[in-house]
Amino acid sequence: MNVLQTEQPVPLICFSHLRWDFVLQRPQHLMSRFAAERPVWFWEEAIPTDHHLPYLEFHAFDGTSVQSIRPRVPHGMPQQETLTRLLDQFLAITGITLPVMWFYTPQMWPFAAHVAASAIVYDCMDELSGFRFAPPDLARNEAALIAHADLVFTGGHSIFEAKRGAHSDIHPFPSSVDAAHFRAARDGLPDPADQAGIANPRLGYYGVVDERLDLDLIRQMALLRPDWQIVMVGPVVKLSPADLPRTPNIHWLGQKDYADLPRYIAGWDLALMPFAINEATRFISPTKTLEYLAAGRQVVSTPVRDVVRHYAGLDAVRIEEGVDAFIAACDAALAHPCPRDAADGLLAGQSWDATFAAMNAHLARIRKARRPGWAVAEIAARVRT
């Protein structure tokens, strides 16, 4: 009898540089779906502590059965050795053997490399080496992770093209959309209190505010069109308050819950993607493009490579470079109603359910390919180094 036909659902440990309760994006969408069929543990980056001993925090969040794990490592204690010990203790206490190990960051591979796994997946959603403050050993750790991975996924086609030669089983999966969630914005929703007093026209952006945004473009837009109200929703990361452009018509509203985003978008006349064209954006495939379209808003974007690749022919998306051209595109979009037919056709094939199903099928294929009747002892002996 094939062991894979009778075994209990194999636990999945997801190693992520993003916290579960940060901005809801790819890891949360996918891991929530995995958790419907198997135990899922979400291992986050370590947090320093003044305590004299290392320990693990376990966090449960409403609306999901995913369990978040936050290691706490005392100041000055060697991190990799400590995390290795904490991971071993976690596996021993829970009784987990041969888990699926799913990585969003190569930086967690060194302390998990010794664990015998039934499958190792690297979901490379971003080219982290291009981000500000990228660790110097990231490229080396990524090469080691890819060498041991059974499957590699990428968060877009540009990053897939850059890494396709590094692994024989690599697949592009651009981020998808929960169309029903954002489509609610089309019907009109009450303005949130902190947006209700802002005049129109409103040009809005939501997402992480970091080095990927062209802050000078935002500043110039605000100065050249003082009648436009630019609404910026999202947490500020790796930037200081002094870095942000400040004019009376730029409104920094901070981070909002995913559940509330349709209410903000419903009050916008136009959606913005004012990304800088730099190393940090070279491989991004912004999820918000599809979310804006699902909400029924036209999009004006700078020429991010994957945005050009997927949306250049879509009337609801205008792509321009330079302040004058970007402003002209906003003018044109504001003057015309959003053409939705082609955008809605595109949205139909880009659901998170479909993406999860395809990824899960790849995972099942990898596990099924293992020799029938394999023994736990045999797999456990295949320690990955």
C-alpha positions as CSV (number, residue, x, y, z in Angstrom):
1,M,0.0,0.0,0.0
2,N,1.3,3.5,-0.9
3,V,2.1,5.3,2.4
4,L,1.1,8.6,0.8
5,Q,-2.5,7.4,0.5
6,T,-2.9,6.6,4.2
7,E,-0.7,9.1,6.1
8,Q,-2.1,11.9,8.1
9,P,-1.8,15.4,6.6
10,V,1.9,16.4,6.8
11,P,2.5,19.6,8.9
12,L,3.9,22.6,7.1
13,I,6.4,25.0,8.6
14,C,6.6,28.3,6.8
15,F,9.8,30.3,7.4
16,S,9.0,34.0,6.7
17,H,10.7,37.3,7.0
18,L,7.3,38.9,7.1
19,R,5.2,38.8,10.3
20,W,1.8,37.2,10.1
21,D,0.0,40.3,11.4
22,F,1.9,42.8,9.1
23,V,0.5,43.6,5.7
24,L,-1.7,40.8,4.4
25,Q,-0.1,39.5,1.2
26,R,1.1,36.4,-0.5
27,P,2.2,34.3,2.5
28,Q,-1.0,34.9,4.4
29,H,-3.2,34.1,1.4
30,L,-1.4,30.8,0.7
31,M,-0.8,29.6,4.2
32,S,-4.4,30.2,5.2
33,R,-5.4,27.9,2.4
34,F,-2.8,25.3,3.3
35,A,-4.1,25.4,6.9
36,A,-7.5,24.2,5.8
37,E,-6.0,20.8,5.0
38,R,-2.9,20.5,7.2
39,P,-1.3,22.0,10.4
40,V,0.6,25.1,9.5
41,W,3.2,26.8,11.7
42,F,4.5,30.2,10.6
43,W,8.0,30.8,11.9
44,E,8.9,34.5,12.0
45,E,12.2,36.4,12.4
46,A,13.7,36.4,15.8
47,I,13.1,39.2,18.2
48,P,15.8,40.3,20.7
49,T,15.0,39.9,24.4
50,D,16.6,41.0,27.7
51,H,15.7,37.7,29.2
52,H,18.7,35.5,30.0
53,L,17.2,32.4,28.2
54,P,15.9,32.1,24.6
55,Y,12.3,31.0,24.2
56,L,9.4,30.8,21.6
57,E,6.3,32.8,21.6
58,F,3.2,31.3,20.1
59,H,0.5,33.6,18.6
60,A,-3.0,32.6,17.4
61,F,-4.8,35.2,15.3
62,D,-8.5,35.5,14.6
63,G,-9.8,34.1,11.3
64,T,-7.1,31.5,10.7
65,S,-5.8,28.3,12.3
66,V,-2.2,29.2,11.3
67,Q,0.0,29.3,14.4
68,S,2.6,32.0,14.4
69,I,6.0,31.3,16.1
70,R,8.2,34.2,17.3
71,P,11.6,33.2,18.6
72,R,13.1,35.4,21.3
73,V,16.9,35.5,21.4
74,P,18.8,37.2,24.2
75,H,21.1,40.1,23.2
76,G,24.6,38.8,22.5
77,M,23.6,35.2,22.1
78,P,24.7,33.5,18.8
79,Q,21.6,33.6,16.7
80,Q,22.0,30.7,14.3
81,E,23.0,28.2,17.0
82,T,20.2,29.4,19.3
83,L,17.6,29.2,16.6
84,T,18.8,25.7,15.7
85,R,18.3,24.7,19.3
86,L,14.8,26.3,19.5
87,L,13.7,24.7,16.3
88,D,14.8,21.3,17.5
89,Q,13.0,21.8,20.8
90,F,9.9,22.8,18.9
91,L,10.0,19.7,16.7
92,A,10.6,17.5,19.8
93,I,7.7,19.0,21.8
94,T,5.2,18.9,19.0
95,G,6.3,15.5,17.7
96,I,6.5,16.8,14.1
97,T,8.6,14.6,11.8
98,L,9.3,15.1,8.1
99,P,7.4,18.3,7.7
100,V,7.0,20.3,4.5
101,M,9.4,23.2,5.0
102,W,8.3,26.3,3.0
103,F,10.7,29.3,2.8
104,Y,10.1,32.9,2.0
105,T,13.6,33.9,3.1
106,P,16.9,32.2,2.5
107,Q,18.2,33.7,5.8
108,M,16.3,31.0,7.8
109,W,17.8,28.1,5.8
110,P,21.1,27.9,7.9
111,F,19.3,27.0,11.1
112,A,16.8,24.7,9.5
113,A,19.0,22.9,7.0
114,H,19.6,19.9,9.3
115,V,15.9,19.1,9.6
116,A,14.8,16.0,7.6
117,A,11.8,17.2,5.5
118,S,9.3,15.5,3.3
119,A,9.6,18.4,0.9
120,I,11.5,21.7,0.8
121,V,9.9,24.6,-1.1
122,Y,11.4,28.0,-1.8
123,D,8.7,30.6,-2.7
124,C,10.8,33.5,-3.9
125,M,8.2,36.2,-3.9
126,D,10.8,39.1,-4.0
127,E,14.4,39.6,-4.9
128,L,15.4,40.5,-1.4
129,S,19.0,41.2,-2.4
130,G,17.8,44.4,-4.1
131,F,16.1,45.7,-1.0
132,R,17.7,48.3,1.4
133,F,19.7,46.8,4.2
134,A,19.9,43.3,2.5
135,P,22.1,41.0,4.6
136,P,25.6,40.4,3.0
137,D,25.2,36.6,3.2
138,L,21.8,36.5,1.5
139,A,23.0,35.4,-1.9
140,R,25.1,32.6,-0.4
141,N,22.1,31.4,1.7
142,E,19.8,31.5,-1.3
143,A,22.2,29.4,-3.4
144,A,22.3,26.8,-0.6
145,L,18.5,26.8,-0.2
146,I,17.9,26.5,-4.0
147,A,20.4,23.6,-4.1
148,H,18.4,21.7,-1.6
149,A,14.9,22.7,-2.6
150,D,12.5,20.2,-4.2
151,L,10.5,23.0,-5.7
152,V,11.0,26.7,-6.4
153,F,8.2,29.2,-7.1
154,T,8.7,32.8,-8.0
155,G,6.5,35.8,-7.4
156,G,6.5,37.0,-11.0
157,H,7.9,36.3,-14.5
158,S,10.9,38.7,-14.3
159,I,12.3,37.0,-11.2
160,F,11.5,33.6,-12.8
161,E,13.6,34.5,-15.8
162,A,16.5,35.6,-13.6
163,K,16.5,32.3,-11.6
164,R,15.2,29.7,-14.0
165,G,18.7,28.4,-14.6
166,A,19.3,27.7,-10.9
167,H,16.8,24.9,-10.5
168,S,15.2,22.2,-12.6
169,D,11.7,22.5,-11.0
170,I,11.0,26.2,-10.9
171,H,7.6,27.8,-11.7
172,P,6.4,31.4,-11.9
173,F,3.3,32.3,-9.9
174,P,2.6,36.0,-10.0
175,S,0.6,37.2,-7.0
176,S,-3.2,36.8,-7.4
177,V,-6.3,38.5,-6.1
178,D,-9.3,38.0,-3.9
179,A,-11.6,39.7,-6.4
180,A,-14.8,39.4,-4.4
181,H,-13.2,41.2,-1.4
182,F,-12.2,44.2,-3.5
183,R,-15.2,44.2,-5.9
184,A,-17.2,45.5,-2.9
185,A,-15.6,48.9,-3.5
186,R,-17.5,49.2,-6.8
187,D,-20.9,49.4,-5.1
188,G,-19.9,52.4,-3.0
189,L,-18.9,52.1,0.7
190,P,-19.0,54.6,3.5
191,D,-15.8,56.6,3.8
192,P,-13.5,55.8,6.7
193,A,-13.4,58.6,9.3
194,D,-9.8,59.6,8.5
195,Q,-10.6,59.9,4.7
196,A,-14.0,61.4,4.9
197,G,-12.8,65.0,5.2
198,I,-10.4,64.8,2.2
199,A,-11.6,66.6,-0.9
200,N,-11.8,65.1,-4.4
201,P,-10.3,64.2,-6.8
202,R,-8.5,61.6,-4.7
203,L,-5.6,59.7,-6.1
204,G,-4.8,56.8,-3.8
205,Y,-2.0,54.3,-3.1
206,Y,-2.0,51.5,-0.5
207,G,0.9,49.2,0.4
208,V,4.2,49.3,2.2
209,V,5.9,52.7,2.0
210,D,9.6,52.0,1.5
211,E,12.5,52.5,-1.0
212,R,10.4,51.0,-3.7
213,L,8.3,54.2,-4.0
214,D,9.3,57.2,-6.0
215,L,8.8,59.8,-3.3
216,D,10.0,62.6,-5.5
217,L,7.4,61.7,-8.1
218,I,4.7,61.9,-5.4
219,R,6.1,65.3,-4.2
220,Q,6.2,66.7,-7.7
221,M,2.6,65.6,-8.4
222,A,1.4,67.2,-5.3
223,L,3.2,70.5,-6.0
224,L,2.1,70.7,-9.7
225,R,-1.5,69.7,-9.0
226,P,-2.4,71.2,-5.7
227,D,-6.1,70.4,-6.4
228,W,-5.4,66.7,-6.4
229,Q,-5.5,65.0,-3.0
230,I,-3.0,62.2,-2.8
231,V,-4.0,59.5,-0.3
232,M,-1.2,57.3,1.0
233,V,-2.3,54.2,3.0
234,G,0.2,51.8,4.5
235,P,3.0,51.3,7.0
236,V,6.3,53.2,6.6
237,V,9.3,50.8,6.6
238,K,13.0,51.6,6.4
239,L,12.3,55.3,5.9
240,S,12.3,58.1,8.4
241,P,9.5,60.6,8.7
242,A,11.8,63.2,7.2
243,D,12.0,61.2,4.0
244,L,8.3,61.5,3.3
245,P,7.1,64.5,1.1
246,R,4.9,66.8,3.1
247,T,2.4,69.1,1.3
248,P,-1.2,70.0,2.3
249,N,-2.6,67.7,-0.4
250,I,-0.6,64.6,0.6
251,H,-2.3,62.5,3.3
252,W,-0.3,59.9,5.1
253,L,-3.0,57.7,6.7
254,G,-0.8,54.8,8.0
255,Q,-1.4,51.1,8.0
256,K,-5.0,49.7,7.7
257,D,-6.5,46.3,8.0
258,Y,-7.0,44.3,4.9
259,A,-10.7,44.1,5.6
260,D,-10.9,47.9,5.4
261,L,-9.1,48.5,2.2
262,P,-12.2,48.4,-0.1
263,R,-13.7,51.3,1.9
264,Y,-10.6,53.4,1.2
265,I,-10.5,52.5,-2.5
266,A,-14.2,53.1,-2.9
267,G,-13.5,56.8,-2.1
268,W,-10.7,57.2,-4.7
269,D,-11.1,58.6,-8.2
270,L,-7.9,56.9,-9.3
271,A,-5.4,54.3,-8.1
272,L,-1.6,54.9,-8.2
273,M,1.5,52.7,-8.4
274,P,4.2,55.4,-8.2
275,F,7.1,52.9,-8.0
276,A,10.7,54.0,-8.4
277,I,12.6,52.2,-11.1
278,N,15.5,50.7,-9.2
279,E,17.1,47.5,-8.0
280,A,14.3,47.0,-5.4
281,T,11.6,47.1,-8.0
282,R,13.4,45.3,-10.8
283,F,11.6,42.0,-10.2
284,I,8.4,43.0,-8.4
285,S,5.0,41.9,-9.6
286,P,2.6,44.1,-7.6
287,T,-0.5,42.4,-6.2
288,K,-2.2,45.7,-5.9
289,T,-2.6,46.0,-9.7
290,L,-5.2,43.3,-9.7
291,E,-6.8,44.5,-6.5
292,Y,-7.2,48.0,-7.8
293,L,-8.8,46.6,-11.0
294,A,-11.1,44.4,-9.0
295,A,-12.2,47.5,-7.1
296,G,-13.1,49.1,-10.4
297,R,-10.4,51.7,-10.4
298,Q,-8.2,52.8,-13.2
299,V,-4.5,52.4,-12.5
300,V,-1.6,54.7,-13.3
301,S,1.8,53.1,-12.9
302,T,5.4,53.7,-13.6
303,P,7.0,51.2,-16.0
304,V,7.7,48.3,-13.6
305,R,8.8,45.4,-15.8
306,D,6.1,42.9,-14.8
307,V,3.4,45.6,-14.9
308,V,4.4,46.4,-18.5
309,R,4.5,42.7,-19.4
310,H,1.0,41.9,-18.1
311,Y,-1.0,45.1,-18.3
312,A,0.5,47.3,-21.1
313,G,-2.4,46.4,-23.4
314,L,-5.2,47.0,-20.9
315,D,-7.1,50.2,-21.2
316,A,-7.7,50.4,-17.5
317,V,-3.9,50.6,-16.8
318,R,-1.8,53.5,-18.0
319,I,2.0,53.2,-17.7
320,E,4.2,56.2,-18.0
321,E,7.7,57.3,-16.9
322,G,8.6,60.8,-15.8
323,V,6.6,63.4,-13.8
324,D,5.0,65.1,-16.8
325,A,3.9,61.9,-18.5
326,F,2.7,60.4,-15.3
327,I,0.6,63.5,-14.5
328,A,-0.8,63.5,-18.1
329,A,-1.8,59.8,-17.7
330,C,-3.6,60.7,-14.5
331,D,-5.4,63.5,-16.2
332,A,-6.5,61.2,-19.0
333,A,-7.7,58.5,-16.5
334,L,-9.7,61.1,-14.5
335,A,-11.4,62.3,-17.6
336,H,-12.7,58.9,-18.7
337,P,-14.7,56.2,-16.9
338,C,-12.9,53.0,-16.1
339,P,-13.2,50.4,-18.9
340,R,-13.9,47.2,-17.0
341,D,-14.7,44.4,-19.5
342,A,-11.1,43.4,-20.4
343,A,-10.0,43.9,-16.8
344,D,-12.7,41.7,-15.4
345,G,-11.8,39.0,-17.9
346,L,-8.2,39.1,-16.7
347,L,-9.3,38.9,-13.0
348,A,-11.3,35.8,-13.7
349,G,-8.2,33.7,-14.1
350,Q,-6.1,35.2,-11.3
351,S,-7.6,34.0,-8.0
352,W,-5.7,33.0,-4.9
353,D,-7.7,29.8,-4.9
354,A,-6.4,28.9,-8.3
355,T,-2.8,29.8,-7.4
356,F,-3.0,27.7,-4.3
357,A,-4.5,24.8,-6.1
358,A,-1.7,24.8,-8.7
359,M,1.1,25.2,-6.1
360,N,-0.5,22.4,-4.0
361,A,-0.6,20.2,-7.1
362,H,3.1,20.7,-7.6
363,L,3.7,19.8,-3.9
364,A,1.6,16.7,-4.2
365,R,3.5,15.7,-7.3
366,I,6.9,16.0,-5.6
367,R,5.8,14.0,-2.6
368,K,4.1,11.3,-4.8
369,A,7.3,11.0,-6.8
370,R,9.1,9.7,-3.7
371,R,9.6,6.0,-3.7
372,P,6.4,4.2,-2.5
373,G,6.8,2.6,0.8
374,W,9.7,4.8,1.9
375,A,10.5,4.3,5.5
376,V,10.6,7.2,8.0
377,A,14.0,6.0,9.1
378,E,15.3,6.2,5.6
379,I,14.0,9.7,5.0
380,A,15.2,10.9,8.4
381,A,18.7,9.7,7.5
382,R,18.7,12.1,4.5
383,V,19.9,15.0,6.6
384,R,20.3,18.0,4.3
385,T,23.5,19.9,4.7
